[in-house]
Amino acid sequence: MGEDRLLTTDEVAMHLGVKKATVYAYVSRGLLSSRRHAGGKESLFSEADVRAFGAQRRRGATDSPAIHTGITLITGDTLYYRGLDAAGLARREPFEAVATLLWTGELRPVPFAGDPELRALAEAVIAPLPADARLADLLRVVVAAAGSADRLRFDTTPAAVTATGRTIVSTMVGALPVRSGETAPGPFPLAAELWRRLTAEAPAPERIGALNAALVLLADHDLAASTYAARVAASTRAHPYAVVGAGLAALDGPLHGAASGLVVEMLAEAVRTGDAVGTVSRQLRAGGGVPGFGHPLYPGGDPRAAALLALVTALPAGPGVLAAIGEVAAAMASRAAAAPDIDYALAALTLVTGMRPDAGEAIFAIARTAGWLAHAIEEYGDEPSRFRPHGRYAGRLPRA
């Protein structure tokens, strides 16, 4: 039996009758597998897989409706926001401008002016919660409280959602308890405000820049689980606060937004023991794998992680921190050829800057709020209540 023939992206697009961008979208959503051409960057596809996928599409075997989005494209080695390289945006643009790009298609830094009354309400609501409450838990309460008080929250026109989005993000950041009294005026105002709530360390410009880059790189990632949940909520015409609440609920899992916390624990152990290889070995022996490595959409390495780690490893850090970050990554590369993902880079940022161990979750949640609302704007313009998959009953049959 001969080897399976491999097809180029152009050939796949021709076979399926779609554009190349649609093929990339299929790959990013895990619907079609690709592999890297040994001689370059071109992706190759198994002809058998392509034919099977095409047959499935013709049969309409999927229960999920088609989701056509113009927000994010993942090509296998690059992440694009509305056609612009996200890594490039992270190096130079404030999060405010990237959020505006996702919402409106225009790269423009519009300030996130908050509502003082909503912020005061949110602060009052979370004040009685335990001092050690997770930041992710606080953010869910903040969004729910602010939504209950916004009497205009049911306006789902694009302009209204954009304005509401700026209010939501500003309230999420502003309501969190302050850990540092220092302010850092500069080109990244939202990141500077968030910095004060995540760490007590001095807000040097390059540190604020690294935090801003993390926000930009995490702003959207196509139809991740939390984004799909947000779109389902928007399809029922839930208001923007409810859409963000749906996204926050799905983000909470250890396999999604909370993943960086697991990496923080691993890296902290490597710093404490001075034995990075031993730390990796213990992770492998436990049988759960090593968190923070490999991403199914980036076979050659997560470009978000590469962009953020380049900024983080240039920052000053405590004794042994940068060494542990590099040695754990080197150990994984030497044996498993696994590259760090964005959760690893986010954990590295957390340790280097002395942030709370759960800071990565909060950064992820605040950043991804921009993406959820961008997808909500698209979904509000589509047919309502279109997400209704059919269950395949496998229980006890009714008695006669």
N, C-alpha and C positions, 0 to 999 in steps of 0.2 A: 504494500500500500504506500503510495507516494506521500511526500510531505505536503502539508496544507499550504496552498498558495497564499502569499501575503499581498495585500492591496495597499496602495497609497491613499492618502486622504482624498485626492482628486477622484480616484477610481471609486472610493466608497460613496462620495457625494453623487457621482454619476449613477451608481447602481441604485441608490436609495431615492434619487430624484430630489435631492435637497442641496442647499448651499454648504460650502465648507464650514462656515460658522456653525451651522446646525450640527454637523458631525462633531465638532469640538464640544458643543453643548451636550450631545449624547454621551460623550466620554466623561465630561465633568459631572454628570449626574449618575454615573455608574451604569448606564444602559448599554454601553458598548466598550469593550476593552481594546487597548492599543499597546503597542510596544515601540521602543525607541530603535530607529534604524542605526545599525552599527557604524555607518559611515557619516552620520550627520544628525540633524535635529528632526528630520521628517519622521512622523509617526507611521507605523505600519499596522495593518489589521488582518486578522485571520479571515480568509474568504468564507470559510464555513460559518464563523460567527456572524459575519455581515449578512449572509444569506438567511440564517436563522432569525436574526433580528428583523430583517426586512419582511420575512414571512409573518412574524409576530405582529408587526405593524399593520400588515394587510388584513390579518384576522381581527385586529382590534382587541388583542388579548389582554391589554392592560386596562385596569379599572380606573386609572387616574386620567383626568382630562389633560389635554396638551397645555403646557404653560409656555407661552412665548414671552420672553423677557429681553429687554434691551439694556439691562443694567450691568451685568457682569459676565465676562467671558473667561474661561479657563482653558488654556491650550495644551496643558501638560507640562509646560515649563515657565509659563508667564500668566499672571493674573491681570486682567484689564477691567477698569471701571469706565463704562461708556467709551471704550476704544482707547483709553489712556492707561499706560503702564502704572499699576498701583505702587510698585516699588519706587518708581521715579517720583510719583506724587508724594510718597511718604518722606522722601528726602527734602522736599522743598515747600510743600503746601500745608497750611494749617488744616486741622480736622474740619473746621467750620466750612472751608471752601470745598472739601471733598464731599461732605454731607450735602451741600447745595448742588454739587455735580450729580450725585446720585438721585436727588429729588427732582431736579429741574433740567439736568443736562448742561447746566452752565457752571463752569468752574469759577466761583466768586466767593470770597470770604465774607459772608454776612454774619454779623455778631449774633451770638446766642443770648439775646436779652430775655431774662427770666421774668416770671410774675412773682413779685415779692409776697403776695398773699398766699399763693400756692406753695411757695417755698417755706413760709412760716408754718403753714398747716402741716406740711410733710415733716418738718423738723419736730413739731409738737407730737405728731403721731408716733414717730420712731423713738422719741425720748425715753419712754418707759421700758423699752426693750432691753434685754441683757447687754451689758457692756461688751461681752465677747460675741455678740450676734454676728453672723457672717454678713459681709457687705452685700452679697447677692440677696440675702433675705431682706435686708434693709431696702434695697432697690425695689424689690417687688412691692413692699408696703408703700414706699414713696410714690410709685406709679399709680397704685390703686387709690391712694388718698388724693393725689392731685387730680386724677380723673373724676373722682366723685364730686369735686368742687368746681370743675370747669363746665359751666352750663352750656358752652358752645361746642362741646366735644363731639357732637353728632354731625358736624359739618365735615363731609368727606370729599369736598372738592379739592383738587390738587393744591391750590394756593392755601387753603385752610389747613390741610394736612402738613404742608411745609412749615407754616407758622406754628402749628401745634407741636411739630417735631422739635423745633428749636426750644420751645417752652419745656417739653418733656425732658430733653437732654440737659438743659440748664438746671432744671429742678432736681434731676437725679444726682448731678454733681454737687449742686449747692446745698442740698439737704444732708449730705453725709457729714459726720463729725470731723472737725478740723483737727489735725495733728501737728501742724506747724503754723506759726504766726507769720512766717516770712512770705512775702509776695514776690513774684518775678515777672514784672512787665516785660513783654517781648512779643514776638510774632505769633506765639501759640497761646492765646489767652485761655481757652478752655482747658488745654493740657496743664497750664500753670495752676488753674483753680483745682483741678483734680489732683495734682501733685501734693498740694497742701493737705489733702484728705487721705492720702495713702502712705505717706512717710513723714518723719520728722526731720529728715536730712535737708541740707541746704539746697535750694532750687537753682542750681547752676544752669546756664542756658543750654549746654549740651545734654544735660539730663532731661530737661523739659522737652528738648527736641526728640530724644529717644522715646519718651512717653507719647508725644504727638505722633511719631511714626507708628507706634504700636496701634494707636487708635485708628489711623488711616488704613493700615494693613488688615485690620480686623473688621472694617466697616461693612463689608459684604463678602459673601463667598457662594454666590449662586444659590441653589436650592438645598442648603444644609437643612438638617432636621428642624431647627428653630425657625428658619425662614419659611419652610413649608407650613409649619404650624401657624405662623403669622399670616400667611396667605389664605389658609383655610378660614381663619377668623375674619379676615377682611372680606372674604367671599360671602359671608353671612351679613355683611355690612356692619360688623362690630366697629365701634369708634376707635380712633388711633391709640388711646390709652389701653383699651382691651387688646388690640393687636399686639402692642408691646408686651402686655401681660402674658399673652399666649407664647410669644417668643421667649420670654424670661423663664417660663415654666419648662419648655423643652430644653433650654440652654443649661438648666441646672444639673443635668446628669454628668457623672464622671467621665463619660465617653464624649462629651461635647465641651461646654464652657468651663466645667470644673476640672478639666484634665490637667491644666497647668499646676494646680495645687499638688497633684501627685508627683509632678516633676520637681517642684520645690522641695518636697520631702526627700526625694532621692538626692538632689544636689546638696541639700543641707547635710545629709549623712556623709556624702563624699568630702565636703569641706571639713566636717567634724573629725572624721577618721583619717583624712589625708590619703585614703586608699580608693581612688576612683574605680579601678578595675575590680576591686573587691565589692564595691557597691553594685556595680553592674552584675557581677556574678551572683550576688544575693537576690537581685531582682529576677534574674533568669531562673535561679533555683526555686524561687517561690512559684514559678509557673505562670505568672500573669503577664509576662513580657516586660519590656523596658519602656516605660512611658516617655512620650516626647520624640519618638523616632518613626519615620516612615509615614507617607500619606498616599492613599490610593490614587489620588488625582495628579500626583507629582512623582512619577517614577524616577525622575532624575534628581529629586530634592525639592523641598518646599521653598519657592522663591521669597515668600514672606519671611521665613525664618532666616534665610541668608541676609536679607536686607536689614532686619532688626538686629541680628547678632553682630553685624559689622559695626553698628552704632553702639551697642551695649558693651562689647569687649574693648572699646576705646575709652570707656569711662573708668574713673578711679574706683577701686573696690577694696573691701576688707581683705585681710590675709587669707590666702588660699582660695578665694572665691573664683577668680578668673582661671586659675590653674585647674580647679575641679571642673568648671564648665568645659574647658578645652579637653581635659583628659577623658571625661565621660564620652564626649562626642568622638574622640579619637578611638576609644575602645570599641565603640559600636561600629565605626567605619572599618576598623581593621578586621573584624571577624564577620560581621553581618552585612557590611557595605550599606548600612542604614544611615540616612542623613537626618539631621534634626528637623522637626516640624515646628509650626508656629507656637505650639504649647511649650516646647523646650525654650525657644527664644523668649517667650513671655515669662517663664520661670526664671530665666537668667536675668532679665530686667528686674524682676522682683527682688532677687538676692543682691544684685550689685547695688541697687539703690536703697536697700534697707526698708523696703515696703512690707506691709503686712503680708503674711503667707497667702492670704486669700485675695490679694490685690489683683491678681491676674483675672479672676472671675469678674471682678467689677469692671476692669478695663474692657474685657471682652463684651460684657453686657451693655455698657454705655456706647461702645463703638458700634456694635451690631444693631443697636436701636436705629441708627441711620439707615442701615440696609433693610431692616424690617419695614420701615415706613416707606422706603422707595418701592418695595414690592407691593405694599398696601395700596399705594397710589396707582400702580398698574392694575391691581386686582379690583379696585373700586370701579375701574373703567371697563371691566369685563362682565360677562354674564354672572348674575348673583347665584349663590348657593350651588355652584357647579361641582363641588367636591363631594361626591356621594358614592364611594366604592360599594360594591356588593359583597356581603359576607358569604363565605362558603360553609354552610352549616355542617358540622361534623359531630353533633351531639346525638342524644337518644331520640329515636323516631317516635312520633306521637302514636299512642295506642288507638286501635280501631274503636 
